[in-house]
Amino acid sequence: MAALVAKKVVHLGRQQAAPLLSAACINKRDAGSLTAYKRGRGGRSSFSGVVATVFGATGFLGKYIVNRLGKIGSQVIIPHRGDGYNTVELKLAGDLGQILFTPFLLEDEDEIRKAMRYSNVVINLIGRDYETKNYYFDDVHNTGARTIARLARECGVEKLIHFSALNATLNPETHILKGGSQFLKSKAAGEIAVREEFPEAIIFRPANMFGSDDRFQLLYINRSRRLSLGRPLLPLWRKGELTEKQPVFVSDVATAVIQAIHDDSAIGKTFAAVGPDRFLMSDIVDYFQKILLVNARRTEAHVWSLFGLKLAMQTFRPQSPNCVWEQIERDAVSDDTEDLPTLEALGLTKLQDLPTRAAYDITGNRRNFPADDFFDPPVPHPPTIATRMAY
């Protein structure tokens, strides 16, 4: 039969043979695995066989993941909403034609299905740090996550990577807000929904991520996080002395995602993405202020009505990073890995520590900062390590 088909193609004209051969290639792609089309040595101009749809790629972590995917020669489909200029910088992450964009809405299942139709990997990074009139926490973290997981299963996606949050629980502790953090509650509900729709999903629970232009370091050096009553005041729950945090470098999390894509043993597991060191929140904040050369005094968060008024005013004029009561409540919760496997289980044996990176990221935000000291800034003594992970 193959010989007859080949003989038929030979007698066809050039214009007739091209469409027939193209149709044969399309049918082969639909029937076979995309990994059969690997080519090149593994760089940006190669094709790794990975076709990944990345939801939430315009966020802080998404840019790092898209860059890593492009670096290994993956084709990346980026669903986006809002202004198209938000995706401009992502176009350079891969070779020509490897970074594709498609508009979508989280409520439109047809657009979501279209975005992942030809993908063998789907990564869900969609999340909100605060609620808006258009999207509540449950809409984004629970309902939206369930929809993406269900449609990924229907489209035959091989691997779904879902991002939750460290300390996610259906019964969060109460520190400042009544009922605890609704962010963490909705994230826990989203994990359950994803497991129900796509049991083999790989779930990451990242701690506070730090890096260039993050929402952790920049939040605590931003004026919106402080009160100025003669001397700068920085409200924290119990002054940050009872809260332990284990921040993780954003680039390490992106590397872990690439490892999870290629590691079949990660299927169906939940990973706690935490850094190598554990600090008291008070020590972290003091270290940031020393780098910034600001003598801010830590104080109780719930006793300052003026600070509450300031936060209420910011809801009408959001800033980046935005400081809301929900964020303060979430930062009052100590990080707990719940004995889940960490990034070490994915082969990451040397993680970036917070003090070294913070000295680089924050120094440029000093007021009246001398340019001569940028590459060799005076660095204060690093915060005391509560616990160091053994690798």
N, C-alpha and C positions, 0 to 999 in steps of 0.2 A: 504493500500500500504506500509506504514511504517512497519507493522508487517511482510509482505512478504519479504521486504528487510532485516530486522533483521534476519529472519529465514534463508535467503540465506547466510548471512555472517557467521552464526554459522556453517554451513556445509562446509565452505571454510577452507582450510588449513591456518596455521599461516602465511606462506610466501605470500599467495594470499590475505589474508584479510588486511594486513598492507598497501599495495599500494592502495586498494580500500578506506580504511578509510582516508588515506592521501589525496586522490583526493577529497573526500567529504569535508575535512577541507579547502582545497584550494578553492573549489567552494563556500563554505560558506564565506570565507574571501573576495572573489571577489564580492559576492552579498551583503554582509552586511557591517555594519560600523565597522571601526577599533576600535572604542571606546568600542565595545562589548567584546574586549579581554583584558580589564583592569584587572590587578591583582596586589596584594601587597598593601603596606601601603603608597606608594608614594615616596619612596627613589630611589636611583640609581639602586637597584636590583629589582625594580618593573617595571611595564609597564603602563604608563599613558594613553595609547590609542593614543598618538601623534606620528606620523611618519613624521618627518620634513626634508626637503631637504634645506640645507643652502649653498647658493652660496656665495663665498667670505669669507668662514669660517676661512681662514688662516690670515685674516687681524686683525687689532687691536680690533675692536668691535666683530668680529666673534668668537674669542676665549672665550669671556665672555658669549656670547649667547649659544654657544655649551655646555659650562660648566653648564649653568643654565638648559638647556634642558636635559642634562644627569642627573642632580641632581634630577629632578622630574620623572625620569624613562622613558624618551622618546627615541625612536629610531631615530638616526640622520644619514642621508645620506649626505656626504660631497663631492661634485664634486670639483676636483682640477686640476690644470695644472702645469707644471714645475716639479721641483724636489720633489720627494715623501717625502723627509726628512722634508719638510715644514709642513707636517701634523702629524709628529710623536707625538708631545705633545698633540694633540687632542685625541689620542687613549685612554687616561686615563680619559676622561671626563665622560664616561658612563660605564655600566657593560659590561661584556664580550659579544661580538657580537652585541652590541647596537650602536656602532659607526662604520659606514661603509663608504668606500671610493670608488670613481669611477673617472677615468680620463675623462676630457671633454675639448672641445674648444667652445668658445662662438659662433663660426660660424657654429658649427655642431648641427643641430636640433635633429638628432637621439640620440646623446649622452645626450643632455639636457632632451629629452623626457624620456630616459631610467632612468635618475637620479631622476625623480619625478613621475615615473609610479605608485608607491605604496604609495605615500605620501598624507597626507591630509592637510599639511601645507608646504608652500614654502616661504623661506625668502631670499630676494635678497639684498646682501650687496656689490655687485661688484661695484668698483669705482676706479678712478685714480686721484691722486693729480696733476699729470703733464702728458703731452702727450709724447708718444714714437713713434718710426717709425712703430711699429706694431699696436698700438691702439691709436686712437685719442679720445678726450672727447666724441664726438657724437657717435662713435662706441660703447663705453662702457655704457655711461649713457642714451643714447636714443635708438639706434638700438638694443643693447643687452637687455635692459630692456623691450622693446616691445616684443622681441622674447620670453623671459622667461614668460611674462604675457600671451601671446597668447597660448603658449604650456601648461601653467598651467591650463588655461581654458579648453583646449582640453582634458587634462588628468583628469578632474573632481576634481581638487584641491579645498578644502573647503575654505581655507584662504591663501591669498597671502599678505605678508608683504614686502613692498618696502621701501628702504632707499634713500631719496633724500638729500637735504642740506638746512639749514636755509638760507634765503635771495635768494633762487632760483627764477629767473625771466627771462623772455624772453628779457627784456630790462634792463640789469644791469647798474648801475651807473658807470661813468668813473672817475677814480681817477689817476691812473698812466698809465695803458695800454689803448690804443685807442680801443674803443668799449667795455670796461669793462671786467669783468671776463667771459671767455668762459666756465669755469667750471660751474658757476652758471647758465649760459644760457643753457648749455646742460642738467643740472639737471632738469631745468624747463620743457624742451622739453620731458625729460624722464617721468616726472609726467603725462604730457598730454597723452603720448603714453600708459602708464600703465592704466590710467583711460579709455581709448578707448577700450583696449583689455580685461580689467578685472575691471569693474566698482566698484565691491565690495572690491577692494584692500584696505588694511590699509597702509597708507603712513606716515612715520616719517621724520621730518625735523630736524636733530640734529644740535645744535650749535657746536662750537669747543669742542671736548671731551678731558678730561684730565684723567690721571691715570698712572699706572706704565708703562714705556716704550711707552708713547704716542707720538703723532706728533705735540703737541701743546706746552707743557712745554719744552720738549727736544729741540724743534726748537729754542726757544728763549734763551736757555742757551748754545747752540752749537756755536762753533767758526765760523762755516760757515755762521752764521747769523750776525757776527760782522766784523768790519774793525779795524785793529790795526795800527793806525797812531800816535804813541807815547802814546795816551790814547785810550782805546777801544771805538769805535763808533758803535751805533746800529741804522741803518737807518729805519725810519718809515714814513708813509705818515702823514704830518702835525704833526710830532713828536708823533703821537698817541693821541693827545689831543682833537681830534674831533670825535673819534671813540669809540663807546660803545659796549662792548661784554658781553655775558651772558653764560659763559662756563658751561658745564654739565659733571657730573661724569659718566664715561663709564659704571660702574656697575649699576647705576640708569637706564640708557637706556636699558641695558640687562634685568633688572627686568620689565621694561615697556613692552618689547616685550613679555615676558611670560604672563603678565597680558592681553595683547591684544589677545593672542591666546585663552584664556579662557573667554574673555568678548565679547559676541556677539554684544553688543551695539557699539563696536569699528568698526564694519564692515562698509567700505565705507568712513571712516573719515580720515582726515589728522591732525597729531599731531605735535606741535612744541616742540621738546625735548630741553628744556633750563634749566639752573640751577636756584637756588633760588636767586642769587645775580647778579646785573648788575654793571660792572666796566668800567672805562675809560681804553682804551688800554695802555695808558701811565702809569697808576698806576699798571696795571698787569705786564708790562715789568719791571718797577722799582722794584717791589716786588720780581720778579724772580732773578734779578741781586743782590739784597741785600742778599737773601738767599744763592746765589752762592758766595758771597763775591767778586763780580766783580764791579768795579766802571765804568760802561759803560755809556756814555753820548748819549742820544737820539738825532737824527738829521734827517734832511729831506732825504727821500729815493731817490727822483728823481734828486738830484743835485750832487750825487756822482758817477762820471763815473767809478772810480776804483771799486766801489761795483758792478756796472753793468758788468765790466770785470770779476770780481770774480764769479758772477752768470753764466756768459757764459762759463767759464772754468768748472764749476760743471756739466754742461750738458754733458760733455764728460766723467766725472767721477762721476756718481751719488752717493750721500751719503744717509744715513738714520738718521734722516729725511732730505729729500731733500729740499733745499731752491731755489725757482725759482720766477721769476717776477709774475707769476700767483698767487702764494701763497701770495705775498706781496700785490697784488691788492685785493685779497679776504679778507685779514685781515684788509684792509682799510674800509670795508663796515660795518656799524653799524648793529647789530642784530635787526631784526624786526619780531615779531611773527605773525603779521597781524591778530591779534585777534583769532588765531587758538587755539583749546584746547591744554593745556599743559599736562605734565605728571601727574598733579594733577587729571585730569579727569580719569586716569587709576588707581587711588587709592594710588599713591605715595605722601605721605604727609610730609615726612622728607627726604630732599635731601642733599647730601654731598656738603659742601661749598668748594670753590677753595682754600682759604688761608690755611686752616688746612691741606688739602691733599698735596698742593704744598710744604709745609714745610717738609713733609715726603719724597716726591718723589725726590726733587731737592737736599736735603742736602747731599746725598751720592755722588753727582757729583762735590763737592767742591775739589779744588786742595789743597794738604797738609791738608786734613781733618782729625782731630783727632778722632780716633775710639771711644774714651770714650764718645764723645758727640753725637753719632749716635742716641741713644734712648732718648736723652734729649738735642736736638740742640738749640743753641741760635736763636730764631725766631724773625725777625724784626716785626715792627708794620704792621698789615695787611692793604691792600689798602682800600681806601674809597669806600663805597658802594654807587653807584649812585641810584639804585632802588632795593628794596627787595620785592620779590613776597609774597603776603599774602596767607597763607595756612590755 
